[in-house]
Amino acid sequence: MSEDVTTDHGPADGLPEYAERVLAVAELIPPGRVMTYGDVAEWLGDGGPRQVGRVMALYGGPVPWWRVVRADGALLPGHELRALDHYRDEGTPLRVAGRSADGHLPRLDMRRARWDGTGADGAAPDVNPHT
């Protein structure tokens, strides 16, 4: 049985339906885990990484935006320190930055941090905001 997911970003807020769905997925990602922009698009079966990134850039502030990330595990440019605080608070797996890393900032350990979109029971939650 799937659980209905609603967000505070309903049609009254004027969000496009695709944006509602992307934000609903961001809200489902458990603390300490991440999904890439491409993972979100694939999970929704609609759009692509650029479309998800655009939604997150325009509308992602109210949701856990730091859990939707680049596939290479690099922290979001311009938001690195804010994201890093969230990752440390949530226990998100990180990789130590090498000496040549820009700013010596860690990266996400994608192998350990990536979430496949399923719950403990192996079922994927429903993210259709209109059900």
Stockholm file with secondary structure:
# STOCKHOLM 1.0

chainA/1-131         MSEDVTTDHGPADGLPEYAERVLAVAELIPPGRVMTYGDVAEWLGDGGPRQVGRVMALYGGPVPWWRVVRADGALLPGHELRALDHYRDEGTPLRVAGRSADGHLPRLDMRRARWDGTGADGAAPDVNPHT
#=GR chainA/1-131 SS CCCBCCCSCCGGGTCCHHHHHHHHHHHHSCTTCBEEHHHHHHHHTSSCHHHHHHHHHHHCTTSCGGGEECTTCCCCTTCHHHHHHHHHHHTCCEECCCTTSGGGCCEECHHHHBCCSCCTTSCCCBCCTTC
#=GC SS_cons         CCCBCCCSCCGGGTCCHHHHHHHHHHHHSCTTCBEEHHHHHHHHTSSCHHHHHHHHHHHCTTSCGGGEECTTCCCCTTCHHHHHHHHHHHTCCEECCCTTSGGGCCEECHHHHBCCSCCTTSCCCBCCTTC
//
